[in-house]
Amino acid sequence: MITLVLLGILALVVGGCVCVVWAERGGPRWARAVAAVTLGAGELLRRSGKNRSQDQPTGDGD
């Protein structure tokens, strides 16, 4: 069951990347919308990763 979930997530990620490339080349309106959602989700993940790394202790003994 977990394999199906992971395959579904992988399919969504690959599809989003394809839409980003297609939108850059002047694809249809729906591809541009999917590309915008994909880029927005990537930005949210990048910001959450930065916040997580700042919350962890540095280990310098302070």
C-alpha positions in Angstrom: 0.0 0.0 0.0 2.8 2.4 0.9 4.4 1.7 -2.5 1.3 2.9 -4.3 1.2 6.1 -2.3 4.9 6.7 -3.0 4.3 6.0 -6.7 1.4 8.4 -6.8 3.5 11.1 -5.2 6.3 10.4 -7.7 3.9 10.7 -10.6 2.6 14.1 -9.3 6.2 15.4 -8.9 7.2 14.3 -12.4 4.0 15.6 -13.9 4.6 19.0 -12.2 8.1 19.2 -13.5 6.9 18.4 -17.0 4.3 21.1 -16.8 7.0 23.6 -15.6 9.1 22.9 -18.7 6.1 22.9 -21.0 4.8 26.2 -19.6 8.2 27.8 -20.1 7.9 26.8 -23.8 4.5 28.4 -24.1 2.1 25.6 -23.2 -1.6 25.8 -22.6 -3.1 27.8 -19.8 -3.8 24.7 -17.6 -0.1 23.7 -17.8 0.9 27.2 -16.7 -1.4 26.9 -13.7 0.0 23.5 -12.7 3.5 24.9 -13.1 2.7 27.8 -10.8 1.3 25.4 -8.2 4.4 23.2 -8.5 6.8 26.1 -8.2 4.9 27.5 -5.2 5.0 24.1 -3.5 8.7 23.9 -4.1 9.2 27.3 -2.6 7.2 26.3 0.5 9.3 23.2 0.9 12.5 25.1 0.6 11.4 27.6 3.2 10.3 24.9 5.6 13.7 23.2 5.2 15.5 26.5 6.1 13.4 27.0 9.2 14.1 23.4 10.3 17.8 23.7 9.9 17.8 27.0 11.9 15.8 25.4 14.8 18.4 22.6 15.3 21.2 23.1 17.8 24.6 23.8 16.3 26.5 21.5 18.7 29.2 24.1 19.5 28.7 23.7 23.2 26.7 26.9 24.0 
